[in-house]
Amino acid sequence: MTTQRIRTVRGTGRRAAAAVAALCAVVALPGPAWAAGEAPYAYDSAAQQVKGADTTTNSAQLKPGSVYRDTVSRTGKQYYRVDLDGQHNAYVSVVAVPPPGGKADYTDGIKVSLQDGSGSQCSAQEAQFSSAGYTRPITAYAMREVEPGGDGGNCQSPGAYYVLVERTSKSTSTPEDWGLEIRHVTEPALKAAAPTAPSDDWASASPQPPDGGPTKRVGGTSYFDATSLTEGEWRDDIRPGQTLFYRVPVDWGQQLFATAELGSSPTGDDYVSNALVLSLDNPAGGHVDDNTLSYSGKQATLALDPQPPVAYENRFESSGDVSDMRFAGWYYLSATLSPEVVKVYGDKPVPLTLRVNVVGQAQDGPGYVGDPGPFAVTDDDRDAAASGQSGSEASTSGTMKLVAAVALGAGAVLLLGLGGWVLVARRRATRAQAQAPAHTQEPTQYGPPPAW
């Protein structure tokens, strides 16, 4: 009993110290340096610095559940290594973060691919700036999926795999290096086989706008500090060249619909093509959909394409926008206002309204063998969405809860120990008084606490 109590107190102290250290890291980590007047991108505070290699042989390892930072040059082509087992699906996403407000060609962007040890490509995704010819954060991912009952062919065996990140930039595009934020997450296997045929029986018409009128929610500056939203109408302001980030929890069986509206301007009526870009990305950092909106000083609205309900079997669909709605969790909306707007309407914020619908009742998940990690919607997620917490605030709140729980547990241990010492001391005093001769009995003070 004595030895066990020492281990408990020491272990609790170590966990409390680790939790406090993690909280301090969230609060104290400095953000990236940006030029005056530019909007920052808030990199994940847990991101570790890493350097991509020009060959697979020298590539740095990315560990599951971790986040990394790097840069890529104009002609960049760099490798990273991941070690995969034969049970988990694996996803590696890359957010490219160019300096905001730069010039970009239609075909500029990044490509992320995953290869096995023999050079076979497991999957790839490209992200481009397309018709919106200006830089903004864009994301793409690659994956290795384990085929149930597979024959151990390409991309199925355990071992070393390689992530290749390639940047494409025209000679007329802004030449500066781009920042990279890299995530590696895994998805556990299922307890039992799931359906492999995606349903085509789902609503493709947009629902009625949400009730209740607009509520103010200020967007974040990255995926890490994206502002949480539920179904509703949300008001914000966006400046030319700025990208705002939001996230919405979407559970199994639910559909997400989103529209964005730019409010009218009191001055100016010149036309700005592709003035607003609205993008949707999934919980693994995979790009799902985007759309653009032109602006002439009058209110204007765009909508993302209707997406199917979130379902495990969506991954077996060849269409990318269906396949990428493959798991529950946080889905990310980002809105970017063209820097060209400043030439017509000045460097003033433009009213932005987001209307979000989440349609359908949440259903049970597919039955993972282990913890689904980011591929689930929890009660804490719903609370964060209702209160409008950002991703970083929710992370800090979770750390504070851990610190409080650990501190409470440690306090309870100490109080139990103190209570035990008081009880032992009282018994000693009573016994001493009872054994001493009557004429020598005196009040006995509590002795030192017993040795544990």
C-alpha positions in Angstrom: 0.0 0.0 0.0 2.8 2.4 0.9 4.7 1.8 -2.3 1.6 2.1 -4.5 0.8 5.5 -2.9 4.2 6.9 -3.7 3.9 5.8 -7.3 0.5 7.4 -7.6 1.6 10.8 -6.3 4.7 10.8 -8.4 2.9 9.8 -11.5 0.2 12.4 -10.9 2.8 15.1 -10.5 4.5 14.1 -13.8 1.2 14.2 -15.6 0.3 17.6 -14.1 3.7 19.0 -15.0 3.3 17.7 -18.6 -0.2 19.2 -18.9 1.0 22.6 -17.6 4.0 22.5 -19.9 1.7 21.8 -22.9 -0.5 24.7 -21.8 2.4 27.0 -21.6 3.6 25.9 -25.1 0.2 26.8 -26.5 0.2 30.3 -24.9 3.9 31.2 -25.3 4.8 29.8 -28.8 5.4 32.8 -31.1 3.6 33.0 -34.4 5.3 33.3 -37.8 6.8 36.6 -38.9 4.9 38.6 -41.5 5.4 41.9 -43.2 3.6 44.9 -41.9 -0.1 45.0 -43.0 -0.2 41.3 -44.0 -2.6 38.9 -42.4 -0.8 36.1 -40.4 -1.4 32.4 -40.7 -1.5 30.9 -37.2 0.4 27.7 -37.5 -0.5 24.9 -35.1 1.3 25.6 -31.8 2.3 21.9 -31.6 4.0 21.9 -35.0 7.6 20.7 -35.1 10.2 22.0 -37.5 11.2 19.5 -40.2 13.1 19.7 -43.5 12.0 17.9 -46.6 14.7 16.0 -48.6 15.4 15.9 -52.3 15.6 12.1 -52.2 13.7 9.4 -50.4 16.9 8.1 -48.8 17.5 11.2 -46.7 13.8 12.0 -45.9 12.8 12.9 -42.4 10.2 10.7 -40.7 6.7 12.0 -40.0 5.0 10.3 -37.0 1.2 9.6 -36.7 -0.7 12.2 -34.7 2.0 14.9 -35.2 2.1 18.3 -37.0 5.2 19.7 -38.8 6.3 22.9 -40.4 8.6 23.4 -43.4 9.0 25.6 -46.4 9.0 24.9 -50.1 10.8 26.9 -52.8 9.5 28.0 -56.2 10.9 24.8 -57.8 10.4 22.7 -54.7 10.1 18.9 -54.8 10.7 17.3 -51.5 10.2 14.0 -49.7 9.2 12.9 -46.2 8.9 9.4 -44.8 6.1 7.6 -43.0 6.3 4.1 -41.5 2.9 2.4 -41.9 1.5 -0.8 -40.5 -0.9 -3.2 -42.2 -4.0 -2.3 -40.2 -4.5 1.5 -40.3 -5.4 3.8 -43.1 -3.0 6.7 -43.3 -3.4 10.3 -44.4 -0.8 13.0 -44.9 -2.1 16.5 -45.6 -0.1 19.6 -46.5 -1.3 23.2 -46.2 0.7 25.5 -48.5 0.9 29.0 -47.0 2.1 31.6 -49.6 2.6 35.2 -48.5 -0.9 36.7 -48.8 -1.7 39.0 -51.6 0.7 37.6 -54.1 0.2 36.9 -57.8 -0.6 33.4 -58.9 -1.2 31.7 -62.2 -4.2 29.5 -62.9 -2.1 26.3 -62.6 0.0 27.3 -59.6 -0.4 25.1 -56.6 0.9 22.0 -54.9 0.6 18.2 -55.4 0.8 15.7 -52.6 1.4 12.1 -53.3 2.2 8.9 -51.3 4.4 6.2 -52.7 5.4 2.8 -51.4 9.0 1.4 -51.3 8.9 0.3 -54.9 7.8 3.7 -56.3 4.2 2.8 -56.9 1.8 5.7 -56.2 -0.8 5.0 -53.6 -2.8 8.2 -54.1 -2.3 11.9 -54.9 -4.3 15.2 -54.8 -3.6 18.5 -56.4 -4.6 22.0 -55.1 -4.5 25.0 -57.4 -5.4 28.6 -57.2 -7.4 28.2 -60.5 -9.4 31.2 -61.7 -8.7 33.2 -58.6 -5.3 34.5 -59.6 -4.0 35.4 -56.1 -2.3 33.4 -53.4 -4.1 32.0 -50.4 -3.6 29.0 -48.1 -4.5 25.8 -50.0 -4.5 22.2 -48.8 -4.2 18.8 -50.4 -3.7 15.2 -49.0 -2.5 11.8 -50.0 -3.5 8.4 -48.4 -2.8 4.8 -48.1 -5.9 2.7 -47.6 -5.8 -0.9 -46.4 -8.0 -3.1 -48.5 -10.0 -5.7 -46.4 -8.8 -9.2 -47.5 -6.3 -7.7 -49.8 -3.6 -9.7 -51.4 -0.7 -7.7 -50.1 -0.2 -5.9 -53.4 1.0 -2.3 -54.0 0.6 0.0 -51.0 -0.7 -2.8 -48.7 2.4 -4.1 -47.0 3.8 -2.6 -43.7 7.0 -0.6 -44.1 8.4 2.7 -45.3 6.4 4.9 -47.5 7.3 8.3 -48.9 5.3 11.6 -49.1 6.2 13.7 -52.1 5.3 17.5 -52.1 5.6 19.3 -55.4 5.1 23.0 -55.9 4.1 24.4 -59.3 4.7 28.1 -60.0 4.9 30.0 -63.3 7.7 32.5 -63.9 5.3 35.4 -63.7 4.0 34.3 -60.2 5.2 35.6 -56.9 8.6 33.8 -56.3 8.9 33.8 -52.5 9.0 30.5 -50.5 5.8 29.1 -49.3 5.3 27.8 -45.7 4.0 24.3 -45.2 2.0 22.8 -42.4 2.0 19.0 -42.6 -0.2 16.6 -40.7 0.0 12.8 -40.4 -3.1 11.0 -39.1 -4.2 7.4 -39.1 -7.7 5.8 -39.1 -8.2 2.4 -37.4 -9.6 -0.7 -39.0 -13.3 -1.7 -38.6 -14.6 -4.4 -36.3 -16.8 -5.7 -39.1 -17.0 -5.1 -42.8 -18.8 -2.0 -43.9 -20.9 -1.4 -47.0 -18.8 -0.7 -50.1 -21.5 0.9 -52.3 -22.1 4.6 -51.7 -25.8 5.6 -51.6 -27.1 7.9 -54.4 -30.3 8.6 -52.6 -29.6 11.9 -50.9 -30.9 15.5 -51.2 -29.0 17.6 -53.8 -31.2 20.7 -53.4 -30.1 23.3 -50.9 -32.3 23.6 -47.9 -34.1 26.7 -46.6 -31.7 29.2 -45.0 -31.3 28.7 -41.3 -33.6 30.6 -39.0 -32.7 33.1 -36.3 -30.9 35.9 -38.2 -27.2 36.7 -38.2 -24.9 36.2 -35.2 -21.4 37.7 -35.0 -18.6 35.2 -35.2 -15.1 36.3 -36.0 -13.2 33.9 -38.2 -9.8 32.5 -37.4 -6.6 32.8 -39.4 -5.7 29.2 -40.0 -7.0 25.6 -39.7 -5.6 25.5 -36.2 -7.6 28.4 -34.8 -10.6 28.1 -37.1 -13.8 29.5 -35.4 -16.4 26.8 -34.6 -19.8 27.1 -36.1 -23.1 25.2 -35.8 -26.1 25.5 -38.2 -27.0 29.1 -38.5 -26.3 32.5 -40.1 -23.0 34.0 -39.1 -21.7 37.6 -39.7 -18.1 38.7 -40.1 -16.0 41.2 -41.9 -13.2 40.4 -44.3 -10.4 42.6 -45.7 -8.9 42.4 -49.2 -6.2 39.7 -49.3 -7.4 38.1 -46.0 -8.4 34.5 -45.5 -10.8 33.6 -42.7 -11.2 30.0 -41.3 -14.2 28.3 -39.8 -15.1 24.7 -38.8 -18.3 22.8 -38.5 -18.8 19.4 -36.8 -20.5 17.0 -39.2 -21.5 13.6 -37.9 -22.1 10.3 -39.6 -25.2 10.5 -41.8 -25.3 14.3 -41.9 -25.1 16.7 -44.9 -23.3 20.0 -44.9 -24.5 23.0 -47.0 -22.8 26.3 -47.0 -23.2 29.7 -48.7 -21.3 33.0 -48.5 -22.6 36.5 -49.2 -20.7 39.7 -49.6 -22.6 42.7 -48.5 -23.2 45.8 -50.6 -20.7 48.6 -50.6 -21.7 52.3 -50.0 -19.2 53.4 -52.6 -17.9 52.1 -55.9 -19.6 49.9 -58.5 -16.6 48.5 -60.5 -16.5 44.8 -61.3 -13.9 42.6 -59.6 -13.8 39.0 -61.0 -13.3 36.1 -58.6 -13.5 38.5 -55.7 -14.3 35.8 -53.1 -13.2 32.1 -52.8 -15.1 29.8 -50.5 -13.4 26.4 -49.9 -14.4 23.2 -48.0 -11.9 20.7 -46.6 -12.4 17.5 -44.7 -11.2 16.4 -41.2 -8.0 14.8 -42.7 -7.0 18.0 -44.5 -8.3 16.8 -47.9 -9.8 19.4 -50.3 -13.5 18.7 -51.0 -14.8 21.7 -53.0 -14.5 25.4 -53.7 -16.3 28.1 -55.6 -15.7 31.8 -56.5 -17.8 34.9 -56.6 -17.4 38.1 -58.5 -18.3 41.5 -56.9 -19.6 44.8 -58.3 -20.5 46.6 -55.1 -23.9 45.0 -54.8 -24.7 42.1 -52.5 -23.8 38.8 -54.1 -24.0 35.1 -52.9 -22.3 31.9 -53.8 -23.0 28.3 -52.7 -20.8 25.3 -52.4 -21.9 22.3 -54.4 -24.2 20.0 -52.4 -22.3 17.2 -50.8 -23.5 13.7 -49.9 -24.2 12.7 -46.2 -21.0 11.7 -44.4 -20.6 7.9 -44.8 -17.8 5.4 -44.6 -18.7 3.9 -47.9 -18.3 7.2 -49.7 -14.6 6.4 -50.0 -15.4 3.7 -52.6 -16.9 6.3 -55.0 -14.6 7.4 -57.9 -15.8 11.0 -57.7 -13.5 13.0 -55.5 -16.0 15.3 -53.9 -18.1 12.3 -52.8 -15.1 10.2 -51.8 -13.7 12.9 -49.6 -16.9 13.0 -47.4 -15.7 9.7 -45.9 -15.6 10.4 -42.2 -17.2 12.4 -39.4 -15.4 15.2 -37.7 -14.6 18.9 -38.2 -15.1 20.1 -41.7 -13.4 23.4 -42.5 -14.7 26.4 -44.4 -12.3 29.1 -45.6 -13.1 32.4 -47.3 -10.6 34.6 -49.1 -11.2 38.1 -50.4 -9.2 39.1 -53.5 -6.5 41.7 -52.9 -7.8 43.4 -56.1 -10.8 44.6 -54.1 -8.6 47.2 -52.5 -8.0 49.0 -55.8 -11.7 49.6 -56.2 -13.2 49.7 -52.7 -10.1 50.6 -50.6 -8.6 48.7 -47.7 -11.8 48.5 -45.8 -13.6 45.4 -44.5 -16.4 44.0 -46.6 -19.4 42.5 -44.8 -19.4 38.7 -45.0 -22.3 36.4 -44.1 -22.0 32.6 -43.9 -25.1 30.5 -43.9 -24.6 26.9 -42.7 -27.0 24.0 -42.7 -26.3 20.6 -41.2 -29.1 18.3 -42.4 -30.0 14.9 -41.0 -29.8 13.1 -37.7 -26.4 11.9 -36.4 -26.0 8.1 -36.8 -23.7 5.6 -35.3 -20.2 5.3 -36.8 -18.9 2.3 -38.7 -17.5 0.6 -35.6 -13.7 1.3 -35.4 -11.4 -1.2 -33.6 -9.7 1.7 -31.7 -10.0 5.4 -31.0 -11.3 7.2 -34.1 -9.2 10.3 -33.2 -10.3 13.2 -35.4 -12.8 11.1 -37.3 -15.7 11.5 -34.8 -17.9 14.2 -33.3 -17.8 14.4 -29.5 -19.9 16.2 -26.9 -16.9 18.6 -26.5 -17.0 19.3 -30.2 -20.7 20.2 -30.1 -20.1 22.4 -27.1 -17.2 24.2 -28.9 -19.4 24.8 -31.9 -22.3 26.1 -29.8 -20.0 28.6 -28.0 -18.0 29.6 -31.0 -14.6 28.4 -29.6 -11.7 28.4 -32.0 -9.7 25.2 -32.5 -6.9 26.6 -30.4 -9.3 27.8 -27.6 -10.9 24.3 -27.5 -7.4 22.8 -27.3 -6.4 25.1 -24.5 -9.7 24.4 -22.7 -9.1 20.7 -23.0 -5.6 21.2 -21.5 -7.1 23.2 -18.7 -9.6 20.5 -17.9 -6.7 18.0 -17.8 -4.7 20.3 -15.5 -7.8 20.7 -13.2 -8.5 17.0 -13.2 -4.9 16.1 -12.4 -4.7 18.8 -9.7 -7.9 17.6 -8.2 -6.7 14.1 -8.2 -3.4 15.1 -6.6 -5.2 17.1 -4.0 -7.4 14.2 -3.2 -4.4 12.0 -2.7 -2.7 14.5 -0.4 -5.9 15.1 1.6 -6.3 11.3 2.1 -2.7 11.1 3.2 -3.2 14.0 5.6 -6.3 12.4 7.0 -4.6 9.1 7.5 -1.7 10.9 9.3 -4.2 12.7 11.6 -6.0 9.5 12.4 -2.8 7.6 13.2 -1.6 10.5 15.4 -4.8 10.6 17.4 -4.6 6.8 18.0 -1.1 7.1 19.2 -2.0 9.9 21.6 -5.0 7.9 23.0 -2.9 4.8 23.4 -0.1 6.8 25.1 -2.5 8.3 27.6 -4.1 5.0 28.3 -0.7 3.3 29.0 0.8 6.0 31.1 0.4 6.1 35.0 -2.4 8.4 36.0 -0.1 10.8 37.8 2.2 11.2 34.7 -0.5 11.6 32.1 -0.2 14.9 30.2 -1.6 16.1 26.9 0.2 14.4 24.1 1.1 16.4 20.9 0.7 14.8 17.5 4.0 13.3 16.4 5.5 13.6 12.8 3.4 12.0 10.0 4.1 8.3 9.4 6.7 7.4 6.8 5.1 6.3 3.5 
